[in-house]
Amino acid sequence: MTEAPIAPRSTRLHTLTGMRFAAALLVFFTHISLEGFFTDPDAQHAASFLLKREGWTGVGFFFVLSGFVLTWSARPGDTKRAFWRRRLVKIYPNHVLTWAIAFGLLVWAGKSVTAGVAIPNLLLVHTWVPVVQNFASMNTVAWSLCCEALFYLLFPWLLAAVERIRPERLWAATIGVLATIVLLPFFALLLPDQPRVPFATDVPVYQFWFLYLFPPVRVLDFLLGILLAKLLLSGRRAPLTLAPASLLVVAGLVVQLWAPYMWALVAVGVIPTALLILAAATADVRGTFSPWRWRFVVWLGDISFAFYMIHELVLHYRHQLFGIQQAWATPAAILVILGFLVLDTLIAWGLYSGFENAIVRRWSRPRRRVTAAVVIPAPAAAKQAASQSDTPSPSSAGMTVAPAAAATEGADL
């Protein structure tokens, strides 16, 4: 069934903004499971089993959401250059700052940093090759920005291609992309299963890299988000409302715990994620109840990118930063983890408000260049006006200011 088409940018997607922090939390808890917070082997095993895979769904959510939001907010007449500028200003300063922090922490910890690792990471090209010391380097979460950089580069052409799809065929295209994502593990299995990722012995390097890290493959998630946005904008209905879609995502996270590794990476979570994004946007369009629109939750969503970029550095280098031990008994470990969650949130708040948001406001658009005004003395201005109209305009403070030319956009800075 269809409804009236929705005007692009007519609705603020506060529900999806709030959900961004939940996705970042999934990544946070995955890294908790990898950092060995528990001295009790049974507690550490339980944390690893319950949390290790959940961040995969969180990252997938961000990738699909990125395509959805950019399509939803696409501006008529926007230029590729202006779009790329806004995206670069949004993600790259945080990356450069956290890259520099990671560099300092690595040196402080006595670890070597080579140009062959650091420079590809800085330039966001380090996940294009299946080399563990590259894609797990510096600030490790920056791998996802390699994918986002490719998404942004391709977005103008992907959007144009999707806009050529007739509305009645959008669902077929969406299902086609979903099917491709679900079937990709069969192709990944053709890759060697050795060597294994050192910090996760059940992970073959080449298969993991191809399905999870390789930017051209993850473009499918981004394309899915574009199609989902066009579905809603064309008046197509979401199959589920927010509550059942949320339960489906929870069920997907449970299934992910036992799913075969290759399908747990992306395939298990992608359909629930797609349905949740459709349901969340629909809730905002219709104005139905959503706890994700509460002001505090939306604020958490606003700082989620900064949280994502800083949290692993704080967790991994906790001994160097705070001089605290590496692991604790279970009750103390839980309290410490909650403490790190609060600390990361506060740091992210400072990073967002004092750095990220300030740079976006200052640099995301070129400064307007206003040409010099021509100041005409009041008597001359009155004479000029009288020659044009029987009712001259009154001057202010003895003079009239007449622009010599309309304001124009300045050159890129």
C-alpha positions in Angstrom: 0.0 0.0 0.0 1.1 3.6 -0.6 0.4 7.0 0.9 0.9 10.5 -0.3 4.6 11.2 -1.2 6.6 12.9 1.6 8.3 16.2 0.8 12.1 15.7 1.3 13.5 17.4 4.4 10.0 18.0 5.7 10.5 16.0 8.9 13.3 16.0 11.4 14.3 12.4 12.1 14.7 12.7 15.8 14.0 9.0 16.5 16.8 7.9 14.2 19.1 10.4 15.8 18.4 9.0 19.2 19.0 5.5 18.0 22.5 6.4 16.9 23.7 6.3 20.5 22.2 2.9 21.0 24.2 1.7 17.9 27.4 3.3 19.3 26.7 1.5 22.6 26.7 -1.9 20.8 30.2 -1.1 19.5 31.3 0.1 23.0 30.2 -3.2 24.6 31.9 -5.2 21.9 35.1 -3.5 22.7 34.5 -4.1 26.4 34.4 -7.8 25.6 37.8 -7.6 23.8 39.6 -5.6 26.5 39.6 -8.2 29.3 37.9 -6.3 32.1 37.1 -9.4 34.2 39.6 -11.4 36.3 37.1 -14.2 36.6 37.5 -16.4 33.5 33.9 -17.4 33.5 32.7 -13.8 33.6 35.1 -12.9 30.8 33.9 -15.8 28.7 30.3 -14.7 29.3 31.1 -11.1 28.4 32.9 -12.3 25.2 30.0 -14.5 24.2 27.2 -12.0 24.8 28.9 -8.9 23.6 31.6 -9.7 21.1 29.4 -9.8 18.0 26.8 -7.1 18.9 28.9 -4.2 17.6 28.7 -5.7 14.1 25.0 -4.8 14.0 25.7 -1.4 15.4 28.2 -0.6 12.6 25.7 -1.9 10.0 23.0 0.3 11.4 25.3 3.4 10.9 26.1 2.4 7.3 22.4 2.0 6.3 21.4 5.0 8.3 24.0 7.1 6.5 22.5 6.4 3.1 19.0 6.9 4.5 19.7 10.3 6.1 21.7 11.7 3.2 18.9 10.8 0.8 16.2 12.2 3.1 18.0 15.5 3.5 19.3 15.8 -0.1 19.0 19.4 -1.3 17.6 20.3 -4.7 20.3 21.9 -6.8 23.1 21.0 -4.4 26.5 20.6 -6.0 28.8 17.6 -5.6 31.5 20.0 -4.3 29.3 21.5 -1.7 28.1 18.1 -0.5 31.6 16.7 -0.3 32.7 19.7 1.6 30.0 19.3 4.2 30.8 15.6 4.6 34.6 16.1 4.9 34.1 18.8 7.5 31.8 16.6 9.5 34.0 13.5 9.8 37.6 14.3 9.0 38.5 16.8 11.8 37.4 14.2 14.5 39.4 11.6 12.7 42.6 13.8 12.5 42.3 14.7 16.2 41.8 11.1 17.4 44.5 9.9 15.0 46.9 12.3 16.7 45.8 11.2 20.1 46.3 7.6 19.1 49.8 8.4 17.8 50.7 10.0 21.1 49.3 7.1 23.1 51.1 4.5 21.0 54.4 6.3 21.5 53.7 6.7 25.2 53.0 3.0 25.5 56.4 2.3 23.8 55.0 0.9 20.6 56.4 1.6 17.2 54.5 3.5 14.6 55.6 3.2 11.0 54.7 5.6 8.2 53.4 2.6 6.2 50.7 2.1 8.9 50.1 5.7 10.1 49.7 7.5 6.8 47.2 5.2 5.1 45.2 5.4 8.3 45.3 9.2 8.3 44.2 9.3 4.7 41.4 6.7 5.3 42.5 4.2 2.8 43.8 1.6 5.2 41.0 -1.0 4.8 41.4 -1.3 1.1 44.0 -4.1 1.6 43.6 -7.2 3.9 46.5 -6.5 6.2 45.7 -6.8 9.9 48.4 -4.3 11.0 46.8 -1.7 8.8 43.1 -2.1 9.3 43.5 -2.6 13.1 45.9 0.4 13.4 46.0 3.7 15.2 42.4 4.6 16.4 41.0 1.2 15.3 37.4 2.4 14.9 38.5 4.7 12.0 38.3 1.7 9.7 34.6 2.5 9.3 35.4 6.0 8.0 37.2 4.4 5.0 33.8 3.0 4.1 32.0 6.3 4.8 34.5 8.2 2.6 33.7 5.9 -0.3 30.0 6.3 0.4 30.2 10.0 0.3 32.3 10.0 -2.9 29.7 7.8 -4.7 26.5 9.3 -3.2 25.7 11.8 -6.0 25.8 9.0 -8.6 24.1 6.4 -6.5 21.3 8.8 -5.6 20.9 9.7 -9.3 20.7 6.0 -10.2 18.1 5.2 -7.6 16.0 8.2 -8.6 15.7 6.7 -12.1 13.9 3.6 -10.5 10.2 3.8 -10.9 8.4 4.0 -7.5 6.6 0.7 -8.0 9.9 -1.0 -8.5 11.7 0.3 -5.4 10.7 -2.6 -3.2 12.0 -5.1 -5.8 15.3 -3.1 -5.9 15.5 -3.0 -2.1 14.9 -6.8 -1.8 17.5 -7.4 -4.4 20.1 -5.5 -2.4 19.1 -7.3 0.8 19.4 -10.7 -0.9 22.8 -9.8 -2.2 24.0 -8.9 1.3 22.6 -12.1 2.7 24.2 -14.3 0.0 27.6 -12.6 0.0 29.1 -15.0 2.7 28.9 -17.8 0.1 31.4 -15.8 -2.0 33.5 -14.9 1.0 33.9 -18.6 1.8 35.8 -19.0 -1.4 38.6 -16.9 0.1 41.4 -18.6 2.2 40.5 -19.3 5.9 44.1 -18.7 7.0 45.6 -16.7 8.5 43.4 -15.8 11.4 43.0 -12.4 13.1 45.3 -12.5 16.1 42.9 -11.0 18.6 40.0 -13.2 17.5 41.0 -16.7 16.6 37.6 -17.6 15.0 38.1 -14.9 12.4 39.8 -15.6 9.1 41.5 -12.5 7.9 40.5 -12.5 4.3 36.9 -13.5 4.8 36.5 -11.0 7.7 38.0 -8.2 5.6 35.9 -8.9 2.5 32.6 -9.1 4.3 33.1 -6.5 7.0 35.8 -4.0 6.2 36.2 -3.8 2.4 34.6 -0.4 1.4 33.2 -1.5 -2.0 31.3 -4.4 -0.4 29.9 -2.2 2.4 28.6 0.2 -0.3 25.6 -2.3 -0.4 24.6 -1.2 3.1 24.7 2.4 2.1 22.8 1.8 -1.1 20.2 0.0 1.0 19.7 3.1 3.1 19.2 5.2 -0.1 16.5 2.8 -1.3 14.8 2.8 2.0 14.6 6.6 2.1 13.2 6.7 -1.5 10.6 4.1 -0.5 9.2 6.3 2.3 9.6 9.5 0.3 7.6 8.0 -2.6 4.7 7.2 -0.2 5.4 3.5 0.4 4.5 2.2 3.9 6.9 0.7 6.4 6.0 -3.0 6.9 6.3 -2.7 10.7 5.7 -0.1 13.3 8.4 0.9 15.8 7.7 -1.5 18.6 7.7 -4.8 16.6 10.6 -3.6 14.5 12.6 -2.9 17.7 11.7 -6.4 19.0 12.9 -7.9 15.7 16.3 -6.2 16.1 16.6 -7.6 19.6 15.7 -11.0 18.2 18.4 -10.5 15.5 21.0 -9.7 18.2 20.1 -13.0 20.0 20.3 -15.0 16.8 23.6 -13.4 16.0 25.1 -15.0 19.1 24.7 -18.5 17.6 24.7 -17.8 13.9 27.5 -19.1 11.7 30.3 -16.6 11.9 30.2 -15.5 8.2 26.5 -14.6 8.4 26.7 -13.1 11.9 29.0 -10.4 10.6 26.4 -8.5 8.4 23.7 -10.8 7.0 21.8 -11.6 10.2 21.3 -8.0 11.3 20.7 -6.3 8.0 17.0 -7.1 7.5 16.0 -6.1 11.1 18.1 -3.0 10.8 16.3 -2.0 7.5 12.9 -2.5 9.0 13.8 -0.6 12.1 15.0 2.4 10.1 11.8 2.4 8.1 9.7 2.2 11.2 11.6 4.9 13.1 11.4 7.4 10.2 7.7 6.6 9.8 7.1 7.3 13.5 8.7 10.7 13.0 6.7 11.5 9.9 3.4 10.5 11.6 4.3 11.9 15.0 3.5 8.7 16.8 5.1 7.9 20.2 8.8 7.3 20.3 11.0 7.3 23.4 13.9 7.9 21.1 12.7 11.5 20.6 13.1 12.4 24.2 15.5 15.4 24.4 18.2 13.7 26.4 18.2 10.7 24.0 18.4 13.0 20.9 21.3 14.8 22.6 23.1 11.5 23.1 22.5 10.8 19.4 24.0 14.1 18.5 27.3 13.3 20.3 27.3 9.7 19.1 30.0 10.2 16.4 32.3 11.8 18.9 31.6 9.0 21.4 32.3 6.4 18.7 35.6 8.0 17.7 37.0 8.4 21.3 35.7 5.4 23.3 38.1 2.7 22.2 41.2 4.9 22.9 40.0 5.5 26.4 39.3 1.8 27.0 42.4 0.4 25.4 44.8 2.9 27.0 43.2 3.0 30.4 46.4 2.0 32.1 48.5 4.7 30.5 45.8 7.3 30.9 44.7 6.7 34.4 47.3 4.3 35.9 44.6 1.8 36.8 44.8 -2.0 36.7 43.8 -4.0 33.6 41.1 -6.2 35.1 38.8 -6.5 38.2 36.6 -8.9 40.1 33.1 -9.1 38.5 31.2 -6.5 40.6 34.0 -4.0 40.5 34.5 -4.6 36.7 30.8 -3.8 36.1 31.1 -0.6 38.0 34.3 0.3 36.2 32.7 -0.3 32.8 29.8 1.9 33.8 32.3 4.5 34.9 34.0 4.4 31.5 30.7 4.7 29.8 30.0 7.9 31.7 33.5 9.2 31.1 33.4 8.5 27.4 30.1 10.3 27.2 31.5 13.3 28.9 34.5 13.4 26.7 32.3 13.0 23.7 30.2 15.9 24.8 33.3 18.1 25.0 34.6 16.9 21.7 31.2 17.5 20.0 30.5 20.9 21.5 34.0 22.3 21.6 35.5 20.9 18.4 33.2 18.9 16.0 30.2 21.2 16.1 32.3 24.4 16.1 34.2 23.2 13.0 31.0 22.2 11.2 29.4 25.6 11.8 32.5 27.4 10.7 33.7 25.4 7.7 30.8 23.4 6.3 29.8 26.3 4.0 31.8 28.9 2.3 31.7 32.4 3.8 29.5 34.8 1.9 31.4 37.5 0.2 29.5 40.8 0.2 30.7 43.4 -2.3 31.5 46.9 -1.1 28.4 49.1 -0.7 28.2 52.4 -2.5 27.4 55.2 -0.1 25.3 57.9 -1.6 25.0 61.3 0.3 21.4 61.9 1.4 20.6 64.8 -1.0 21.9 62.9 -4.0 20.0 59.8 -2.9 16.8 61.8 -2.5 17.3 63.3 -5.9 17.9 59.8 -7.4 14.8 58.4 -5.7 12.7 61.4 -6.8 13.6 60.7 -10.4 12.3 57.1 -10.0 9.3 57.6 -7.8 6.9 60.3 -6.6 7.4 59.0 -3.0 11.1 59.0 -2.2 12.3 56.5 0.5 13.4 58.2 3.7 17.1 58.0 4.5 18.5 56.8 7.7 21.2 58.7 9.7 21.7 61.1 6.8 22.6 58.5 4.2 21.3 55.7 2.1 23.2 52.5 1.4 22.7 51.0 -2.1 24.4 47.7 -2.8 26.5 47.8 -5.8 25.8 44.1 -6.5 24.0 41.2 -5.0 25.9 39.1 -2.4 27.6 36.1 -3.9 29.0 32.9 -2.5 32.7 33.2 -1.7 35.3 30.8 -2.9 36.0 27.7 -1.0 38.3 28.3 1.9 
